[in-house]
Amino acid sequence: MYNIGDVIKCTVTGFKDYGIFVKVDHDYIGLIHISEISESFVRNVSDYSEVGETIYAKIIEIDEESKQLKLSIKRKSKYLD
């Protein structure tokens, strides 16, 4: 269904110190690790989005068994900014 390199739309569901959690669809969830949020230093992940916000991120890893995606905001296409 999804492929590494796809840029997908997802909804922010929560934050931890290490990243942003998102819901992708009915089956898949994702994590945007703090190191994949911005090229610059990220002090607080919640400064980059809000719960309920729709964002775009690039798939960098897929775990089909657990239906979890590792995502990146900083690697997504500049055309979607």
Summary of the structure (lengths in Angstrom):
residues: 81
radius of gyration: 11.6
end to end distance: 24.0
largest distance: 33.7
contacts: 214
relative contact order: 0.30
helix: 11%
strand: 43%
